[in-house]
Every structure is written in structure tokens, then in C-alpha cells.
Amino acid sequence: MAEPKTKENDLSVKAFLDAIEDERRRRDCWTVVDLMRKVTKVDAKMWGTNIVGFGRYLYTYASGRSGEWPVVAFSPRKNDLTLYLRLGAPGSDQLLSKLGKHKMGKGCLYLKKLEDVDMAVLEALVKQAVEAKGAERVDR
């Protein structure tokens, strides 16, 4: 079975984020780092070359394939700030309706800029994602 390409590593989160050319995007990323660190109570780590993750949890698919992934994470993609959260917990639809401008994908939340969203609602979504993965966390 092939090894997952995206794994936690020792690359520098600071160097990665400080290299973002767009000042607003860079500032938004540091704000997300502060928010996710506050909620998870763990420091940011690089996963692969472009994902900033917090904590770790183990997953196993029905196929038997298993691995590790960050409890919550984000990546400053070209068009969006992509947040990797477990969406779909009870109450998340209500929170998402109050969030502000965003798009959704499977397990991802896409934001253009943080000024378009309610930061208290975003924090509540991150907390919800962390709580949903609580029993599976291995970073404590």
C-alpha cells in the first residue's frame, strides 16, 4: 500500500506563511493560526509542503486503509483560504448560515478573505470540528 504523501514534518510554518506575497492573505493566515492554536491548544505544524495543521488524529476507512491527519488545518491556496474542518456535525448548518461569504467542499471551507466572515462563528466551527475528533486525537 502506498504511503500518504501529506504527512506531518519539520518544515517551518513561519517561513511558509511569511513567503506568501499577498499581504492580506498572509495576515489572514496568521489570524487563522492564532485561532486554531487557541482552540486546539497545540502548535501549528506543516503537513506536506502547503498545509498548516494542528493536532493529529487517526482515521481508518471501511477499506481498511488508515493514517493520520491534522485535527484542523488550513492552506493558503491560489484562489481561496482553504480550511480543513469536519463539517456536518449537529448545528453546523446553522453556524454556516451565519458565517458570511464562503463556499463549501467535502470537509473543506473556502474563504476569500477573513473580513467577509464572522470570526466568532468561524471559531465556533473550529471548536465543533475539534470536539468531533476528540476521541480520535493522538496528540495529547
Protein Blocks (a to p, Z undefined) as FASTA:
>chain_A
ZZdfbdcdfbdfklmmmmpmblmlmmmmmmmmmmmmmmnopacddehjlbccedjddddd
fkopacdddfbdcdddfkbccddddehiehklmmmmmnopcdddehiacdfbfklpcfkl
mmmmmmmmmmmmmmmpckZZ
